[in-house]
Amino acid sequence: MKEQEFDLEFYKNVRSFLVFVMKFAFRPEVIGIQNIKNEMGVILAGNHISMLDIPLLISVVNDDVHFMAKNELFENKLGNYIFSKMGSFPINRNEVDLKSIKTALRLLKEENILGIFPEGTRNKTNAIILPFREGATRLAIRSKKPIIPFGISGKYRIGGGITIRFGEAIDFNRLSVENHNEYLETKVKELIYKN
């Protein structure tokens, strides 16, 4: 199925709708959003608890966010149309997907914001977080772009209950840590626990 081109006007219209829905229905508490200000060409990486996480991020981040999303979302015409027009692109989670990696690197080089859920899927368990895959940290190192970690906690309830906290940018090219992936996972856990 042919992917659609990113459509900024479409994105803005959808974002306006999502801002309204999130603000008046779910009333998320947003902490640390200033950490994204003036940061272009960054990776947003955090936990994934619900299908509403992408709409939440789109509604709270003032710039367009391009999400790396599971390829199953693009398999029908409507999903392919909406996600592609929103600037998202598919990734095959079961193999090294060179096309998706190249797309992510191009978006970062063009100073875009890339959204990734390093768990690779929604967390439907009782665990605080699922083990992170290495894609986000590898992209950060290869692109020389920072990661802004985020933690989502609570429940999506009408009237409130969900919190998203953004941490400070992490530049893995200037950081001396033994395991980049564990470091990112720890930072996201800290943001979840703070909530």
C-alpha positions as semicolon CSV with decimal commas, in nm:
position;residue;x (nm);y (nm);z (nm)
1;M;0,000;0,000;0,000
2;K;0,139;0,338;-0,100
3;E;0,219;0,570;0,190
4;Q;0,070;0,920;0,182
5;E;0,286;1,230;0,214
6;F;0,299;1,423;0,541
7;D;0,040;1,701;0,530
8;L;0,110;1,984;0,777
9;E;-0,237;2,137;0,737
10;F;-0,398;1,798;0,806
11;Y;-0,171;1,756;1,111
12;K;-0,266;2,100;1,248
13;N;-0,638;2,028;1,206
14;V;-0,612;1,690;1,379
15;R;-0,394;1,843;1,651
16;S;-0,652;2,118;1,717
17;F;-0,920;1,852;1,760
18;L;-0,697;1,644;1,991
19;V;-0,605;1,948;2,203
20;F;-0,978;2,011;2,256
21;V;-1,056;1,647;2,340
22;M;-0,758;1,602;2,572
23;K;-0,804;1,936;2,748
24;F;-1,176;1,903;2,813
25;A;-1,218;1,526;2,847
26;F;-0,898;1,386;2,998
27;R;-0,737;1,702;3,143
28;P;-0,379;1,571;3,142
29;E;-0,125;1,711;3,382
30;V;0,179;1,811;3,176
31;I;0,513;1,864;3,350
32;G;0,847;1,960;3,193
33;I;0,714;2,053;2,848
34;Q;0,965;2,341;2,848
35;N;1,237;2,078;2,799
36;I;1,120;2,044;2,438
37;K;1,118;2,419;2,369
38;N;1,389;2,522;2,122
39;E;1,488;2,157;2,080
40;M;1,459;2,059;1,717
41;G;1,589;1,738;1,578
42;V;1,515;1,539;1,894
43;I;1,378;1,199;1,984
44;L;1,091;1,178;2,232
45;A;1,114;0,837;2,400
46;G;0,899;0,700;2,679
47;N;0,662;0,437;2,805
48;H;0,349;0,322;2,623
49;I;0,039;0,247;2,833
50;S;-0,252;0,318;2,597
51;M;-0,364;0,379;2,240
52;L;-0,424;0,736;2,361
53;D;-0,052;0,801;2,419
54;I;0,006;0,926;2,063
55;P;-0,296;1,161;2,072
56;L;-0,174;1,284;2,413
57;L;0,175;1,362;2,281
58;I;0,037;1,529;1,968
59;S;-0,189;1,747;2,182
60;V;0,079;1,865;2,429
61;V;0,381;1,915;2,200
62;N;0,348;2,242;2,008
63;D;0,543;2,120;1,705
64;D;0,470;1,828;1,475
65;V;0,586;1,490;1,604
66;H;0,661;1,210;1,357
67;F;0,595;0,871;1,515
68;M;0,763;0,544;1,435
69;A;0,459;0,313;1,458
70;K;0,397;-0,058;1,417
71;N;0,340;-0,155;1,054
72;E;0,002;-0,314;1,136
73;L;-0,145;0,036;1,173
74;F;-0,073;0,101;0,804
75;E;-0,222;-0,222;0,667
76;N;-0,569;-0,083;0,594
77;K;-0,648;0,217;0,376
78;L;-0,785;0,439;0,653
79;G;-0,498;0,371;0,894
80;N;-0,241;0,420;0,618
81;Y;-0,406;0,747;0,513
82;I;-0,434;0,898;0,862
83;F;-0,098;0,789;1,004
84;S;0,095;0,882;0,690
85;K;-0,073;1,224;0,660
86;M;0,018;1,280;1,027
87;G;0,384;1,219;0,946
88;S;0,409;0,877;1,108
89;F;0,582;0,590;0,934
90;P;0,569;0,211;0,974
91;I;0,830;-0,012;1,131
92;N;0,845;-0,389;1,121
93;R;0,915;-0,476;1,485
94;N;1,021;-0,833;1,405
95;E;1,329;-0,752;1,198
96;V;1,584;-0,481;1,129
97;D;1,380;-0,241;0,917
98;L;1,634;-0,042;0,716
99;K;1,371;0,166;0,539
100;S;1,229;0,287;0,872
101;I;1,575;0,355;1,011
102;K;1,660;0,566;0,705
103;T;1,330;0,754;0,738
104;A;1,398;0,825;1,107
105;L;1,752;0,947;1,038
106;R;1,628;1,171;0,754
107;L;1,360;1,325;0,977
108;L;1,614;1,395;1,250
109;K;1,861;1,543;1,002
110;E;1,581;1,773;0,882
111;E;1,544;1,892;1,247
112;N;1,210;1,718;1,310
113;I;1,081;1,568;1,634
114;L;1,067;1,188;1,629
115;G;0,840;0,997;1,868
116;I;0,937;0,644;1,973
117;F;0,805;0,400;2,231
118;P;1,114;0,188;2,308
119;E;0,904;-0,086;2,472
120;G;0,796;-0,175;2,118
121;T;0,433;-0,226;2,218
122;R;0,173;-0,113;2,467
123;N;0,237;-0,235;2,820
124;K;-0,064;-0,448;2,913
125;T;0,108;-0,603;3,215
126;N;0,130;-0,501;3,579
127;A;0,497;-0,410;3,532
128;I;0,581;-0,039;3,548
129;I;0,765;-0,066;3,218
130;L;0,858;-0,333;2,963
131;P;1,226;-0,386;2,871
132;F;1,339;-0,125;2,621
133;R;1,457;-0,217;2,274
134;E;1,773;-0,041;2,156
135;G;1,632;0,148;1,857
136;A;1,590;0,488;2,023
137;T;1,940;0,504;2,171
138;R;2,100;0,374;1,852
139;L;1,920;0,639;1,647
140;A;2,028;0,908;1,894
141;I;2,393;0,804;1,872
142;R;2,391;0,763;1,495
143;S;2,210;1,093;1,430
144;K;2,397;1,282;1,706
145;K;2,058;1,408;1,830
146;P;1,941;1,413;2,192
147;I;1,661;1,211;2,347
148;I;1,401;1,380;2,563
149;P;1,261;1,107;2,788
150;F;0,900;1,113;2,904
151;G;0,697;0,914;3,152
152;I;0,321;0,865;3,135
153;S;0,142;0,755;3,451
154;G;-0,213;0,722;3,578
155;K;-0,521;0,633;3,380
156;Y;-0,704;0,801;3,093
157;R;-1,025;0,896;3,275
158;I;-1,284;1,156;3,190
159;G;-1,210;1,450;3,417
160;G;-0,843;1,375;3,476
161;G;-0,603;1,113;3,601
162;I;-0,325;1,103;3,342
163;T;0,013;1,272;3,386
164;I;0,297;1,311;3,138
165;R;0,635;1,432;3,260
166;F;0,919;1,527;3,023
167;G;1,278;1,503;3,142
168;E;1,583;1,696;3,036
169;A;1,751;1,618;2,704
170;I;2,006;1,335;2,708
171;D;2,297;1,358;2,465
172;F;2,433;1,005;2,443
173;N;2,726;1,124;2,233
174;R;2,856;1,324;2,532
175;L;2,753;1,084;2,806
176;S;2,985;0,819;2,947
177;V;2,759;0,535;3,050
178;E;2,816;0,165;2,999
179;N;2,467;0,075;2,876
180;H;2,279;0,350;2,692
181;N;1,955;0,154;2,679
182;E;1,948;0,081;3,053
183;Y;2,027;0,446;3,122
184;L;1,729;0,563;2,913
185;E;1,501;0,303;3,071
186;T;1,607;0,420;3,418
187;K;1,541;0,785;3,330
188;V;1,191;0,701;3,201
189;K;1,116;0,497;3,516
190;E;1,224;0,794;3,730
191;L;0,981;1,017;3,540
192;I;0,699;0,766;3,590
193;Y;0,770;0,735;3,963
194;K;0,782;1,116;4,001
195;N;0,429;1,134;3,866
